[in-house]
Amino acid sequence: MGNGNGKMKENDCKAYIADSARAFVQRSIGKREFLRRLGLAGLGLSSFGATMLGGNRPFPATMATRALADTGPAAEMTKWLRDVGRNYKGTTIRFVSEPTPPTIVASLLARDEFVANTGIDVEIEILPLEQVLQKVAADARGQLGAYDLYYLDQSWTAMFAGDTIDPRDYYGRKRDLALPDFDWKDFAEPLVQGISTYKDGLIGIPFDIPIFILMYRRDLFEKHRLNVPTTMSGYMETVKALDEAERGNGIHGTTGQLKAGHYSLNCDWTAWLWANGGSVFGKDELFAGGDENGMRGLAYMLDLVKHMPAAANSWTWDGEALSLSQGNAAMAISWGEIFPGLDGSGSKVVGLLEAARPPAEASLRPADQAGFHEVPHIGHQGGSSICLSKYSKNPDAAWIFMQWVCSKDVAARSAVLGSGAAAVRNSTYKDPRVLAAAKVGPGTTRHFPVTEWTIQNAMGSEPKLPAWVEISNDIIPTELGKLLSGQQASPAQCMAAIKERVDSLAAPFRTR
């Protein structure tokens, strides 16, 4: 499979990925072996992509209860769909994706709106992410065109960039199919660059964006006359004050997602690392988690752990979200997609949680001083793109669907119907339907102003290198888990153990 320099040829690599994903789905290999193989193949599952290997997306499973008629399509959209779709009536297009909020909403709306008005049938195959990877890799390797549209995790960008069509270029060439006022500048620029750009072109359009925000109990802050913290030191002081005051009532100062060996622990650690001036990699592309700032970030996390429920060491985001919804924690910095569920059915704190900007980092390492395109910031993000396959047998029909599902109208409705999931378009945050949903209740968008600010001003992105999947899903959370459970003697030894393995894995990809 090699080409003489230790790296797989592109086609062989895709075959290896597809076969490995198939083996994982069939349970003939385990998670660790699957991640190891992806690393060898030069592919990672960053952010939420990686977490789907044995986990669920942290957004509420119940869709917003608002009637679709209340947020129906604009007349201009209906007219455009009828005009451009008439030449493609009877065509069938296929989209493979994981169960993200915009994908689920698309599946709800497509039949009555897109199919009814264009005559183009749409098959949306919603699968766990490892199966999406298998399907995309096999399709791209064989240039099969079995799928017209791909869902791509941000860490797959380099691998599949050559298998997708630049949507902005296609828009310019297919002016007769162009959706008026599609407005490329309306997509948040940090997301375009961080998720959907490879070299000088776009591999797709930003589709989904989970991100860390601050969530806090307003009633407890009022009770104890506390101000919302705006600094890292202030956040720690507030956590400790609430823990001391409310622990007897079964309420801890904060909560976490610290399960050993799980990607969620890596997510929490990176946020505290970045917020204290550290980075995973230094400019020399060597592991930097054990430098002075890195140790400060780890100490900060370990201090927070003292004020969490003991079970937080066994939780991913599901447990963390449950601890907030059941009233067991006073505040947390975590995924904004948790927030709408705190106003939902089964929550004991409906209307009591508020969203706020994450506190300012104590210090911040500039991105040009970190390695592998890492961007330190407290607002840890994960994201995905929707992409037009170069091998599509019906690219024009697929392109019409892609414009529709990424349009301002559908993006805004996805934010409401998708249980208040974060939006990739700037206009969504100002849409009247979204603003009307900013009230207490299931699918609330009360947190959207904070989400938008964090995307634009404090979005942190993990390193981008093929070995990152094994580093972030195995090495870092496994060693940190040992430290949290007392199996690792000291924080310094923990970081040293991580460094030894990480530097070895990253070595083939260093450019400096």
C-alpha positions in Angstrom: 0.0 0.0 0.0 3.0 2.3 0.4 4.5 4.5 -2.3 8.1 4.2 -1.1 8.1 7.1 1.3 5.9 5.6 4.1 2.7 7.3 2.9 -0.2 5.6 1.2 -1.3 6.5 -2.3 -4.5 8.4 -2.2 -6.7 5.7 -3.7 -5.2 3.0 -1.6 -5.7 5.2 1.5 -9.4 5.6 0.8 -9.8 1.9 0.3 -8.0 1.3 3.6 -10.3 3.8 5.3 -13.4 2.3 3.9 -12.4 -1.2 4.9 -11.4 -0.1 8.4 -14.7 1.7 8.9 -16.6 -1.4 7.7 -14.7 -3.6 10.1 -15.5 -1.2 13.0 -19.2 -1.1 12.1 -19.2 -4.9 12.0 -17.4 -4.9 15.3 -14.5 -7.1 14.0 -12.1 -4.4 15.3 -12.4 -2.2 18.3 -12.4 1.6 18.6 -8.7 1.9 19.5 -7.7 -0.1 16.4 -10.1 1.9 14.2 -8.6 5.1 15.4 -5.0 3.8 14.9 -5.8 2.8 11.4 -7.3 6.2 10.6 -4.1 7.8 11.9 -2.0 5.6 9.7 -4.2 6.5 6.7 -3.7 10.3 7.4 -7.3 10.9 8.5 -8.7 12.2 11.8 -12.2 12.6 13.2 -11.9 16.0 14.9 -14.4 17.6 17.2 -17.8 16.0 17.3 -16.9 13.6 14.5 -14.6 11.7 16.7 -17.1 11.6 19.5 -19.7 9.7 17.4 -17.5 6.6 17.9 -19.6 5.3 20.8 -21.4 8.6 21.7 -24.2 10.8 20.7 -24.4 14.4 19.6 -25.1 16.7 22.6 -28.2 18.3 21.3 -31.7 17.5 22.5 -33.3 14.6 20.7 -36.8 16.1 20.7 -37.3 18.6 17.9 -39.0 22.0 18.7 -42.7 21.6 19.0 -43.6 24.6 16.8 -45.8 23.8 13.8 -44.0 23.9 10.5 -46.7 26.2 9.2 -45.5 28.9 11.5 -42.1 28.9 9.9 -43.0 28.0 6.3 -41.0 28.9 3.2 -41.1 32.3 1.7 -43.0 32.7 -1.6 -39.7 33.7 -3.4 -38.1 30.4 -2.4 -41.1 28.4 -3.6 -41.0 30.2 -7.0 -37.3 29.7 -7.4 -37.6 26.0 -6.6 -40.3 25.6 -9.2 -38.4 27.5 -11.8 -35.1 25.8 -11.5 -36.4 22.4 -10.7 -38.6 21.8 -13.7 -35.8 20.5 -15.9 -34.8 17.9 -13.3 -38.2 16.5 -12.4 -37.9 12.7 -11.7 -34.2 12.9 -10.8 -33.2 11.3 -7.5 -30.3 12.7 -5.4 -28.7 11.1 -2.3 -27.1 12.8 0.7 -25.2 10.8 3.4 -24.8 12.5 6.8 -24.7 12.0 10.5 -27.7 13.1 12.6 -26.8 16.8 13.0 -29.7 19.2 13.7 -29.6 20.7 10.1 -29.6 17.2 8.6 -32.6 16.2 10.7 -34.5 19.4 9.8 -33.7 18.9 6.1 -35.2 15.4 6.3 -38.4 16.9 7.9 -38.8 19.7 5.4 -37.5 18.2 2.1 -40.6 16.1 1.1 -43.2 18.8 1.5 -41.1 21.7 0.3 -38.2 20.8 -1.9 -39.5 17.6 -3.5 -43.0 19.0 -3.9 -41.8 22.1 -5.7 -39.0 20.7 -7.8 -40.0 17.2 -8.6 -36.5 16.1 -7.5 -36.6 13.2 -5.1 -34.2 13.3 -2.2 -32.9 10.4 -0.2 -31.1 11.4 3.0 -29.2 8.6 4.6 -28.6 9.4 8.3 -26.0 7.2 9.9 -23.5 7.1 12.8 -20.4 9.0 11.7 -18.1 6.0 11.3 -20.6 4.6 8.8 -20.7 8.0 7.0 -16.9 7.8 6.7 -17.1 4.3 5.3 -19.7 5.4 2.7 -17.8 8.5 1.6 -14.5 6.8 1.5 -15.8 3.9 -0.7 -17.7 6.3 -2.9 -14.7 8.6 -3.4 -12.2 5.8 -3.9 -14.3 4.1 -6.6 -15.6 7.5 -8.0 -19.0 5.8 -7.9 -21.3 8.7 -7.6 -23.6 6.7 -5.3 -24.0 9.8 -3.3 -24.4 13.3 -4.7 -23.8 15.1 -1.4 -21.3 14.3 1.4 -21.3 15.4 5.0 -17.6 16.0 5.9 -16.2 16.5 9.4 -13.7 19.3 9.4 -10.8 17.0 9.9 -11.6 15.2 6.7 -11.1 18.3 4.6 -7.6 17.5 3.2 -8.4 13.9 2.5 -11.5 14.5 0.4 -10.9 18.0 -1.0 -10.1 16.5 -4.4 -13.4 14.7 -4.4 -15.6 17.7 -4.0 -16.6 20.6 -6.2 -15.9 24.2 -5.0 -19.4 25.4 -4.4 -18.5 29.1 -4.9 -17.0 28.3 -8.3 -20.1 26.2 -9.2 -22.4 29.0 -8.2 -20.5 31.3 -10.6 -20.6 28.9 -13.5 -24.2 27.9 -13.1 -25.8 31.3 -13.0 -29.1 29.9 -14.4 -29.3 27.7 -11.2 -28.1 30.3 -8.8 -30.4 31.1 -5.8 -30.8 34.9 -5.7 -29.4 36.5 -2.6 -27.6 33.3 -1.5 -25.1 35.8 -0.1 -21.8 34.0 0.5 -20.6 36.8 2.8 -23.5 35.9 5.2 -21.6 32.7 6.3 -19.5 33.4 9.4 -16.0 33.9 8.2 -14.3 32.1 11.0 -16.4 29.0 10.1 -15.7 29.3 6.4 -11.9 29.4 7.1 -11.9 26.9 10.0 -14.2 24.3 8.6 -14.7 24.5 4.8 -11.5 25.9 3.3 -8.6 23.9 2.0 -5.7 25.8 0.5 -7.3 28.5 -1.7 -10.7 26.9 -2.3 -13.9 25.7 -0.6 -14.6 22.0 -0.2 -18.1 22.7 0.8 -20.4 25.0 2.8 -20.4 25.3 6.6 -23.3 23.2 7.9 -23.0 22.7 11.7 -21.1 24.3 14.5 -21.1 23.2 18.2 -19.1 25.6 20.5 -18.4 26.2 24.2 -20.3 29.0 26.0 -20.9 29.9 29.7 -24.1 28.7 31.3 -25.1 29.7 34.8 -28.0 29.6 37.3 -29.5 33.0 37.5 -31.5 32.2 40.6 -28.3 31.2 42.5 -26.4 34.2 41.3 -29.2 36.5 42.6 -29.5 34.6 45.8 -25.8 35.0 46.6 -25.5 38.4 44.9 -22.8 37.3 42.5 -21.8 38.8 39.2 -21.3 36.8 36.0 -17.5 36.2 35.9 -15.6 37.8 33.0 -12.1 36.6 33.8 -10.7 33.1 34.5 -9.8 34.0 38.0 -13.3 35.4 38.5 -14.8 32.2 37.1 -12.8 30.0 39.6 -13.8 32.3 42.5 -17.4 32.1 41.6 -17.4 28.3 41.2 -15.8 28.0 44.6 -18.3 30.4 46.2 -21.3 28.6 44.8 -19.9 25.2 45.7 -19.4 26.2 49.3 -22.8 27.9 49.6 -24.9 25.2 47.8 -23.1 21.9 48.3 -25.4 21.1 51.3 -28.3 21.5 48.9 -26.9 19.0 46.5 -25.6 21.6 44.1 -22.0 21.7 43.0 -20.1 24.8 41.8 -19.7 23.3 38.3 -19.7 20.1 36.4 -17.7 18.4 33.6 -17.3 15.7 30.9 -14.2 14.0 32.2 -14.6 10.3 31.3 -11.3 8.6 31.0 -10.3 7.6 27.4 -13.2 9.7 25.9 -12.8 12.6 23.6 -15.0 14.7 25.9 -12.2 14.9 28.4 -9.9 16.2 25.7 -12.4 18.9 24.9 -12.5 20.2 28.5 -8.8 20.0 28.9 -8.1 22.0 25.7 -10.4 24.8 26.8 -8.6 25.2 30.1 -5.2 24.8 28.4 -6.0 27.5 25.8 -7.6 29.8 28.4 -4.4 29.9 30.5 -2.1 30.7 27.6 -1.1 27.2 26.5 -1.5 25.1 23.4 -1.4 21.5 22.5 1.6 22.1 20.1 4.2 24.8 20.1 5.4 26.6 17.0 8.1 23.8 16.6 5.2 21.3 16.3 6.2 19.5 19.5 3.7 18.8 22.3 3.6 21.9 24.5 1.0 20.8 27.1 3.7 20.4 29.7 5.2 23.9 29.4 4.6 26.6 32.1 1.3 27.8 30.6 0.2 24.2 29.9 0.8 23.2 33.5 -1.1 26.3 34.6 -4.1 25.2 32.5 -4.0 21.6 33.9 -3.8 23.0 37.5 -6.9 25.1 36.7 -8.8 22.1 35.5 -7.8 20.0 38.5 -8.9 22.8 40.8 -12.3 22.9 39.1 -12.7 19.1 39.5 -12.8 19.6 43.3 -16.1 21.5 42.8 -17.8 19.0 40.5 -20.0 16.0 41.3 -17.7 13.0 41.8 -19.4 11.2 38.9 -18.2 13.8 36.5 -15.1 11.6 36.1 -17.4 9.0 34.4 -19.4 11.4 32.3 -19.3 12.5 28.7 -21.4 15.5 27.6 -24.6 13.5 28.2 -23.9 13.2 31.9 -22.7 16.8 32.1 -25.9 18.0 30.4 -28.0 15.8 32.7 -26.3 17.2 35.8 -27.2 20.7 34.7 -30.8 19.9 33.8 -31.3 18.1 37.1 -30.1 21.1 39.1 -26.9 19.4 40.4 -24.5 22.2 39.1 -24.6 25.9 39.3 -22.6 26.8 36.2 -20.5 25.4 33.4 -18.5 26.3 30.3 -19.6 23.7 27.7 -21.4 23.0 24.5 -24.1 25.6 23.7 -26.2 22.8 22.2 -26.9 21.7 25.8 -28.7 24.9 26.6 -32.0 24.4 24.8 -32.5 21.1 26.6 -32.2 22.9 30.0 -35.6 24.5 29.1 -37.0 21.2 27.8 -39.1 18.4 29.1 -37.7 16.6 32.1 -35.5 19.5 33.1 -35.8 20.7 36.7 -34.3 24.1 36.0 -36.5 25.4 33.2 -36.0 29.1 32.8 -33.3 29.3 35.5 -30.3 29.0 33.3 -28.8 31.9 31.4 -26.1 32.1 28.7 -23.1 34.4 28.9 -19.9 34.9 27.0 -17.0 32.8 28.1 -14.6 34.7 30.4 -11.6 36.3 28.8 -8.5 34.1 28.7 -6.0 34.7 31.5 -3.5 34.8 28.6 -3.6 33.7 25.0 -1.0 32.1 22.8 -1.2 33.6 19.3 -2.1 31.1 16.6 1.2 31.7 14.8 3.0 30.4 18.0 1.0 27.2 18.0 1.5 24.2 15.7 -0.5 22.4 13.1 -3.0 25.2 12.5 -4.2 25.1 16.1 -6.1 28.3 17.2 -6.1 28.7 21.0 -9.3 30.2 22.5 -11.7 29.2 25.3 -14.6 28.6 22.9 -13.8 25.1 21.8 -15.5 24.4 18.5 -16.4 21.4 16.3 -18.0 21.7 12.8 -18.9 20.1 9.5 -19.5 21.0 5.8 -22.0 19.8 3.3 -20.2 19.1 0.0 -21.1 18.4 -3.6 -19.4 15.2 -4.8 -17.2 15.5 -7.9 -18.6 12.1 -8.9 -22.3 13.0 -8.7 -24.4 11.7 -11.6 -26.8 14.6 -11.0 -24.7 17.5 -9.9 -27.1 20.3 -11.0 -30.1 18.7 -9.1 -27.9 18.2 -6.1 -26.6 21.8 -6.3 -30.2 23.0 -6.2 -30.8 21.0 -3.1 -27.6 22.2 -1.5 -28.5 25.9 -2.1 -31.9 25.3 -0.7 -30.7 23.5 2.5 -28.0 26.2 3.1 -30.3 29.1 2.2 -31.0 31.9 4.7 -34.6 30.7 4.9 -33.9 27.1 5.7 -30.9 27.9 7.9 -33.1 30.1 10.1 -35.8 27.5 10.3 -33.3 24.8 11.1 -32.2 26.9 14.1 -35.7 27.0 15.4 -36.8 23.5 14.5 -33.4 22.0 15.3 -33.8 22.5 19.0 -31.8 25.7 19.1 -28.7 24.4 17.5 -26.0 26.9 16.6 -26.2 28.6 13.3 -23.5 29.1 10.6 -25.1 32.1 8.9 -24.9 35.6 10.4 -28.4 36.5 9.2 -29.8 33.5 11.2 -29.0 35.3 14.5 -31.2 38.3 13.4 -34.0 36.4 11.7 -37.5 37.3 13.2 -38.4 33.6 13.6 -35.2 33.0 15.5 -35.6 36.1 17.7 -39.2 35.0 18.5 -37.9 31.7 19.8 -35.6 33.4 22.3 -37.9 32.7 25.2 -38.1 30.0 27.8 -39.2 26.7 26.4 -38.0 23.7 24.3 -35.8 24.7 21.4 -35.1 28.1 22.8 -32.7 30.4 21.1 -32.1 32.5 24.2 -28.4 31.6 24.0 -27.8 32.7 20.4 -26.3 36.1 21.0 -23.7 34.5 23.1 -23.1 31.8 20.5 -22.7 34.3 17.8 -20.2 36.4 19.8 -18.1 33.3 20.7 -17.9 32.2 17.0 -16.7 35.7 16.0 -14.4 36.4 18.9 -13.3 33.4 21.0 -13.5 30.3 18.8 -10.8 27.7 19.6 -9.8 25.1 17.0 -7.9 21.9 17.6 -4.7 21.0 15.8 -5.1 19.7 12.2 -2.9 16.7 11.6 -3.7 13.1 10.7 -2.5 11.7 14.0 -4.9 14.0 16.0 -7.6 11.4 16.0 -5.5 9.0 18.1 -4.0 11.7 20.1 -7.4 13.3 21.1 -9.5 10.2 21.4 -7.0 7.9 23.1 -3.7 9.3 24.3 -4.7 12.6 26.0 -7.9 11.4 27.6 -6.4 8.1 28.7 -3.5 9.7 30.4 -5.6 12.5 31.9 -8.0 9.8 33.1 -5.1 8.1 34.9 -4.3 11.4 36.6 -7.8 12.0 37.7 -8.2 8.5 39.1 -4.9 8.7 41.0 -3.1 6.1 38.7 -0.7 8.8 37.5 1.6 10.1 40.2 1.7 13.8 39.3 0.5 16.3 36.7 4.1 16.7 35.4 4.4 12.9 34.9 1.0 12.9 33.1 2.1 15.5 30.7 5.5 13.8 30.2 3.7 10.5 29.3 1.5 12.3 26.8 4.4 14.2 25.3 6.4 11.0 24.7 3.6 9.4 22.7 2.3 12.5 21.0 5.7 13.7 19.7 6.3 10.2 18.2 2.9 10.2 16.4 3.2 13.7 15.2 6.8 13.3 13.9 5.9 12.2 10.3 3.7 15.3 9.8 6.0 18.0 11.0 6.9 20.7 8.6 9.4 22.5 10.9 
